[in-house]
Amino acid sequence: MSTLTQKAQGLRSTLPRSGGGTPPQDSGVRLATLPRPEGELRFTWNEYEGRFYLRFQLWSKGDDGSFWPVKGQGFTIKVKELPDLAEGVQRALDMALSEAGKTSGGSSTYRSSEGVGAPF
């Protein structure tokens, strides 16, 4: 083995496995955390330059056990969009409760005023 290879391996063994650095902190108020196989989905209330927004972000666990946000796996909701989101969540809850109350084992489709929903 060459001296260069030995030095490279020696240096490599001293470096952090996850790429180093300190994991970022969630800057917002966490409203909910949903476990996922690949980590957790965090729902937070945030502020940027005096404007508030909601953020959904997937976080994965690093080699050292700390959580890191997954690039490209998050999105935001503006406060002005919150009423539409709330109405959509209410409709989803109604649909889920309707399906949970059914005793038949068959597949069904929810129909709303906006058309046919997804089959359950």
Stockholm file with secondary structure:
# STOCKHOLM 1.0

chainA/1-120         MSTLTQKAQGLRSTLPRSGGGTPPQDSGVRLATLPRPEGELRFTWNEYEGRFYLRFQLWSKGDDGSFWPVKGQGFTIKVKELPDLAEGVQRALDMALSEAGKTSGGSSTYRSSEGVGAPF
#=GR chainA/1-120 SS CCHHHHHHHHHHHHSCTTCCSCCCCCCSEEEEEEEETTEEEEEEEEEETTEEEEEEEEEEECTTSCEEEEEEEEEEEEGGGHHHHHHHHHHHHHHHHHHHTCCCCSCCEEEETTEEEEEC
#=GC SS_cons         CCHHHHHHHHHHHHSCTTCCSCCCCCCSEEEEEEEETTEEEEEEEEEETTEEEEEEEEEEECTTSCEEEEEEEEEEEEGGGHHHHHHHHHHHHHHHHHHHTCCCCSCCEEEETTEEEEEC
//
